[in-house]
């Protein structure tokens, strides 16, 4: 999964550097209307005549690191335990010329296993005991952008000063993906001081990223941008259930399995893996804190009580029976099916 930009060593966005030539070539123009159909790609938390609130780039894939870390951690813990047991109780059975075996066990195998086990713990920790999501607010009236950072602080910067580009990252084994990236520049307009993704498309492809940009651009730049955004938010593009609450288990399962919702058989097969990702997502949400905007940000984003363009999850149409019950069935079938496959593999290997 694409975790580029996460605030960890080599995958965080590089800062305190000059703009690259590629970034200059791929800068988006706020004044240029793209001849494409805009799309928000399930990234809107709430929208009104004053501001639009977007979710971060890692929200849609949350749970993957928990699943991967827990799975690899369990395997590594089991292997380390086996080696330690052998080193403690079986080395007395070795022949004299096999003296090197415990040295390899204690000096190489166990430290190596513990090192990789710490990596598994980090994977789980990258999504648990943090924040449920990292929202961004784009205010049409004040022309300010508010970004909830990964450390819980808030960046406020003028919309018109942001350098917005079609950026790309390479994450093995996903390969090259695109995102809508915003740079905060120094006064020289050459040096990048801070970067963040201004929304994200799960597929990470170039065309979809351009459609997301056009959705945001029209909201912020065009006279009827609010109306255009309001019209698109409907049964196929609901607001995310994050305003004033954490997402529920049902939505988390639906969001994780939604990528293949138009292909029921593929959704059922892929649930052997993604049901566990959905379970990891639920754990991540339960253990993480809900972000809260500071009082000064809320005051700067006051909404008129009679605003006819207010939308959040409370106005979403309910999920259809097919969306709700088929997804739930796939989740349960995936947990049971993958558990049975694992049990069968272990039993076959032990025979």
C-alpha positions in Angstrom: 0.0 0.0 0.0 1.1 3.6 -0.7 2.2 5.2 2.6 4.3 7.9 1.0 4.5 11.1 3.1 4.0 9.4 6.4 6.2 11.1 8.9 8.8 8.4 9.1 12.4 8.6 7.9 12.7 7.8 4.2 9.1 8.0 3.2 8.3 11.5 4.5 8.2 14.2 1.9 11.6 16.0 1.5 11.6 19.6 2.7 14.1 22.5 3.0 15.0 21.9 -0.7 14.5 23.8 -4.0 11.6 23.0 -6.3 12.6 20.5 -8.9 12.2 21.0 -12.7 9.6 18.2 -12.8 7.5 20.0 -10.2 7.6 23.3 -12.1 6.4 21.4 -15.2 3.6 19.7 -13.4 2.3 22.7 -11.4 -1.5 23.1 -11.5 -3.0 26.4 -12.5 -5.9 27.6 -10.4 -7.2 29.7 -13.3 -7.2 26.9 -15.9 -10.4 24.8 -16.1 -9.6 21.2 -17.1 -11.8 19.6 -19.7 -12.5 16.5 -17.5 -15.3 15.4 -15.2 -14.4 16.4 -11.6 -14.7 13.7 -8.9 -14.1 13.8 -5.1 -13.4 10.1 -4.8 -14.9 9.6 -1.4 -12.6 12.2 0.2 -15.1 14.8 1.5 -15.9 14.9 5.2 -18.2 18.0 5.0 -18.9 20.8 2.6 -20.7 24.1 2.8 -20.6 27.7 1.4 -17.7 28.6 3.7 -15.3 25.6 3.6 -14.8 22.1 2.4 -13.1 19.5 4.6 -11.0 16.7 3.0 -9.6 13.6 4.5 -5.9 12.7 4.3 -4.2 10.3 1.8 -3.8 7.4 4.3 -7.4 7.2 5.4 -8.6 4.9 2.7 -5.9 2.3 3.3 -5.9 2.5 7.1 -5.8 -1.0 8.6 -3.3 -2.5 6.1 -0.3 -1.8 8.3 -2.1 -3.2 11.3 -2.9 -6.4 9.4 0.6 -6.8 7.9 2.4 -5.9 11.2 0.2 -8.3 13.3 0.6 -11.1 10.8 4.3 -10.9 10.4 4.8 -10.2 14.1 2.9 -13.3 15.0 5.0 -15.4 12.7 8.3 -13.9 13.9 7.3 -14.3 17.5 6.6 -17.9 16.9 9.9 -18.5 15.2 11.9 -16.6 17.8 10.2 -18.6 20.5 11.1 -21.9 18.8 14.7 -20.8 18.5 14.9 -19.7 22.1 13.3 -23.0 23.2 15.8 -25.0 21.2 18.8 -22.9 22.6 17.6 -23.3 26.2 16.6 -27.0 26.2 18.0 -28.8 23.2 21.7 -27.6 23.0 22.7 -30.3 25.5 21.9 -33.0 22.9 24.4 -31.6 20.4 27.6 -33.3 19.5 30.9 -31.7 20.5 31.7 -30.6 17.0 28.4 -28.7 16.8 29.4 -26.1 19.4 28.8 -23.3 16.9 25.0 -23.9 16.8 24.1 -22.1 20.0 26.5 -19.2 19.1 24.6 -18.8 15.8 21.3 -19.1 17.6 22.0 -16.6 20.4 24.3 -14.3 18.4 22.5 -14.1 15.0 19.1 -15.8 14.7 17.4 -14.4 17.9 18.7 -10.8 17.5 17.7 -10.8 13.8 14.3 -12.1 14.7 13.8 -9.5 17.4 15.0 -6.8 15.0 12.3 -7.7 12.4 9.8 -8.2 15.2 10.4 -4.5 16.2 9.6 -3.6 12.6 6.3 -5.4 12.9 5.5 -3.5 16.0 6.3 -0.3 14.2 3.9 -1.2 11.4 1.1 -1.6 13.9 2.1 1.5 15.7 2.0 3.6 12.5 -1.8 3.3 12.5 -2.7 2.6 16.1 -2.6 5.0 19.1 -2.4 8.0 16.7 -5.2 9.9 15.0 -8.2 8.4 13.2 -7.5 10.8 10.3 -5.7 14.0 9.4 -8.3 16.5 8.0 -7.8 19.6 5.8 -10.1 22.6 5.5 -10.2 24.7 2.4 -12.0 28.0 3.1 -13.5 29.8 0.1 -14.1 33.0 1.9 -10.9 33.6 3.8 -8.8 31.8 1.2 -7.0 29.9 3.9 -6.1 26.2 4.1 -5.9 24.5 7.5 -4.0 21.2 7.7 -4.1 18.8 10.7 -0.5 17.6 10.9 0.6 14.1 12.0 1.9 15.4 15.3 -1.4 17.0 16.2 -0.4 20.6 15.4 -2.2 22.7 12.7 -0.8 24.4 9.7 -2.6 27.5 8.4 -1.5 28.9 5.1 -3.0 31.0 2.3 -4.6 29.0 -0.5 -3.2 31.3 -3.2 0.4 30.9 -1.9 0.5 27.1 -2.2 2.5 25.5 -5.0 0.2 22.6 -6.1 1.6 19.9 -8.3 0.8 16.5 -9.8 3.4 14.6 -7.8 4.4 10.9 -7.8 5.9 8.4 -5.5 7.3 4.9 -6.0 6.4 2.4 -3.3 7.4 -1.3 -3.7 5.5 -3.5 -4.7 2.8 -0.9 -5.6 5.0 0.9 -8.1 4.5 4.5 -9.3 1.5 6.4 -7.9 0.3 9.9 -8.3 -1.0 12.4 -5.7 -2.1 16.0 -5.5 0.7 17.6 -3.5 0.8 21.1 -2.0 4.1 22.8 -1.1 4.5 25.7 1.3 7.3 27.9 -0.1 9.7 30.3 1.5 9.6 34.0 0.5 12.0 33.3 -2.4 9.2 31.0 -4.0 12.0 28.5 -4.6 12.5 26.6 -1.4 10.0 24.0 -0.1 9.4 24.4 3.6 6.5 21.9 4.1 4.5 19.5 1.9 1.2 17.7 2.3 -1.2 15.7 0.0 -4.3 17.7 -0.8 -6.5 14.7 -0.9 -5.7 11.3 -2.5 -7.2 8.8 -5.0 -7.0 5.2 -3.8 -6.0 3.9 -7.3 -3.2 6.5 -7.4 -3.5 7.0 -11.2 -2.8 10.3 -13.0 -6.2 10.8 -14.6 -8.1 10.4 -11.4 -5.8 12.7 -9.6 -6.5 15.4 -12.2 -10.2 14.9 -11.7 -9.8 15.3 -7.9 -7.9 18.5 -8.5 -10.6 19.9 -10.8 -13.2 19.1 -8.1 -11.2 21.1 -5.6 -10.2 23.9 -8.0 -13.8 24.5 -9.1 -15.0 24.7 -5.4 -12.3 27.2 -4.6 -12.1 29.3 -7.8 -15.4 29.3 -9.7 -18.4 31.5 -8.7 -20.8 28.5 -8.6 -18.1 26.2 -7.1 -20.2 25.5 -4.0 -23.2 24.5 -6.0 -21.1 22.2 -8.2 -19.6 20.4 -5.2 -23.0 20.1 -3.6 -24.5 18.5 -6.7 -21.9 15.8 -6.8 -22.3 14.7 -3.2 -25.0 12.1 -3.4 -25.7 8.4 -3.2 -22.5 7.5 -5.1 -20.4 10.1 -3.4 -21.4 10.3 0.3 -19.7 12.4 2.9 -17.3 10.4 5.1 -18.8 9.6 8.6 -16.1 11.5 10.5 -17.7 14.8 11.4 -18.0 14.8 15.2 -17.5 11.1 15.5 -15.3 8.1 14.7 -16.3 5.9 11.8 -18.2 2.7 12.9 -17.2 -0.9 12.2 -19.8 -1.2 9.5 -18.5 1.7 7.5 -14.9 0.6 8.0 -15.7 -2.8 6.6 -17.6 -1.2 3.7 -14.8 1.2 2.9 -12.1 -1.5 3.0 -14.0 -3.8 0.6 -15.5 -1.0 -1.5 -12.8 -1.1 -4.2 -14.3 -4.2 -5.7 -18.0 -3.6 -4.9 -19.0 -3.7 -8.6 -17.5 -7.2 -9.0 -19.2 -9.3 -6.3 -17.2 -12.5 -7.0 -13.9 -10.6 -6.9 -15.0 -8.9 -3.7 -15.7 -12.3 -2.1 -12.3 -13.8 -3.2 -10.3 -10.7 -2.1 -12.1 -10.7 1.2 -9.8 -13.6 2.3 -7.2 -10.8 2.8 -9.1 -7.6 3.0 -11.4 -8.9 5.8 -8.3 -8.9 8.0 -7.4 -5.4 6.8 -10.9 -4.3 7.8 -10.4 -5.9 11.2 -7.1 -4.0 11.5 -8.8 -0.8 10.5 -11.3 -1.2 13.3 -8.5 -1.7 15.8 -6.7 1.3 14.5 -9.8 3.5 14.8 -10.7 2.3 18.3 -7.1 2.9 19.6 -6.7 6.3 17.9 -7.9 9.8 18.9 -10.3 11.8 17.0 -8.7 15.1 15.7 -10.1 18.3 17.1 -9.6 21.7 15.4 -8.4 24.5 17.7 -10.9 27.1 18.7 -9.3 29.8 16.5 -9.7 27.5 13.4 -13.3 26.8 14.2 -14.0 30.5 14.7 -12.4 31.3 11.4 -14.6 28.7 9.6 -18.0 29.7 11.0 -20.9 28.6 8.8 -24.1 30.5 8.4 -26.9 28.6 10.2 -29.2 28.8 7.1 -26.6 27.8 4.6 -28.5 25.7 2.0 -25.3 24.0 0.9 -24.4 22.3 4.1 -23.6 18.6 3.8 -22.0 16.0 6.0 -22.6 12.3 6.8 -25.9 13.0 8.5 -27.4 13.8 5.1 -26.0 10.6 3.4 -28.6 8.2 1.9 -28.4 4.9 3.8 -26.4 2.0 2.2 -28.4 -0.2 0.0 -29.2 -3.7 1.3 -26.8 -5.1 -1.3 -24.0 -2.8 -0.1 -24.6 -3.5 3.5 -25.4 -7.2 3.7 -23.2 -8.5 0.8 -20.2 -6.6 2.2 -20.9 -8.0 5.7 -21.2 -11.5 4.3 -17.9 -11.1 2.4 -16.2 -9.9 5.6 -17.4 -12.9 7.7 -16.7 -15.4 4.8 -13.2 -13.9 4.4 -12.4 -14.3 8.1 -13.7 -17.9 8.3 -12.3 -18.9 4.9 -8.8 -17.6 5.4 -8.7 -19.1 9.0 -9.7 -22.5 7.6 -7.0 -22.3 4.8 -4.4 -21.4 7.4 -5.5 -24.3 9.7 -5.4 -26.7 6.8 -1.9 -25.6 5.8 -0.6 -25.9 9.3 -2.1 -29.4 9.7 -0.8 -30.6 6.4 2.7 -29.3 7.2 2.7 -31.1 10.6 1.7 -34.5 9.1 
